[in-house]
Amino acid sequence: MGSDIVPMEQVSSMVSNGGGSVTMQRDDEYRNRIMKNTQAKHSHGFLYSDEEISDKASTCGKLLIFLSVALVIMTLPFSLFVCFKVVQEYERAVIFRLGRLMQGGAKGPGIFFILPCIDSYARVDLRTRTYDVPPQEVLTKDSVTVSVDAVVYYRVSNATVSIANVENAHHSTRLLAQTTLRNTMGTRHLHEILSERMTISGTMQVQLDEATDAWGIKVERVEIKDVRLPVQLQRAMAAEAEAAREARAKVIAAEGEQKASRALREASEVIGDSPAALQLRYLQTLNTISAEKNSTIVFPLPIDLITYFLKTSEATTQQNAAAAVAAQQQQAQQQLMQQQQYAQPMQQQQFQQQPQQQLMSPPQQQQTPQQQPQQQQQQYQQTQQISSAM
């Protein structure tokens, strides 16, 4: 039974579990034991060889194992309750005999046998565990303080190594996850942290898996849960995003107006070529309005009827304008006739009251009746011009 024990002071030993092998380094322990043994030998005044020490240790171990087996046999069947142990499907048992790891790796699942007083074992859970990394205050590469938290999914891939190589594999993995998160975020810009979460998660997963491989831990997945920004920075980023959206909306609206104006121009050209097309458009609009549930009633009028009324109103307006001009001309002629009638008796009175003046200046009095018809003719021409302008 002594051949089942693997000495812990070996420099390297191969432990297989799940188709893999892990090398356990025990250089420090081996050196410490050698130093202690050397000091003990010098203190007693004599020195033993390593072969003699190993022979004595194996002899003592065999003796203890023999006594333990004898005790089990003597206390049958009660000793069976102590010697037989059971581990679940998702568990493994790492057995130490006289403080040394037993050869063959972890035991389980199922029943395994231990010797009382000299064997001890540790149960290792192989199921995937979840670790919620607490929020970490990180200063990014562009000097922005953010609070980042993550989730790490890991499991024990080698039960023997997780017990023999590290004191507490789970606690060590959690501390390493926190420091890895801080280091990874510290080398990134803020926009990279917000937009490249999958890349950052993959980088963290690779780094953690490489670091915990020597502990028998397999990091399966790392996810960035949340990135909390300062309130002022959130407001600034929201204002910037809103301004960018408004600018894009204005550009899109302007492009839509431009395309709509071009479409309307083409539609007007098509409708102008065919008068019936406008009537069909009216009917289509009426059909669209009637499909909705509303109280609006639209009566489209024929375009020909509207054009007839427009032409009739234009003709009436022209006739009224011509009648007004004719009436003004008649009024002007009547005013001229009245002025002529009023001017003849006034001339006769002047000739009767001033006979002497007529004798003294006959040429002037002869010119007066010649000038009056000229003035009347000028007045008549002015009235005609006014009537033609109207």
Secondary structure, 3 states (H helix, E strand, C coil): CHHHECCCCCCCCEEEECCEEEECCCHHHHHHHHHHHHHHHHHHCCCCCHHHHHHHHHHHHHHHHHHHHHHHHHCCCCCHHHHEEEECCCEEEEEEECCEEECCCCECCEEEECCCCCEEEEEEECCCEEEEEEEEEEECCCCCEEEEEEEEEEEECCHHHHHHCCCCHHHHHHHHHHHHHHHHHHCCCHHHHHHCHHHHHHHHHHHHHHHHHHHCEEEEEEEEEEEECCHHHHHHHHHHHHHHHHHHHHHHHHHHHHHHHHHHHHHHHHHHHCHHHHHHHHHHHHHHHHHCCCCCCCCCCCHHHHHHHHHHHHHHHHHHHHHHHHHHHHHHHHHHHHHHHHHHHHHHHHHHHCHHHHHHCHHHHHHHHHHHHHHHHHHHHHHHHHHHHC
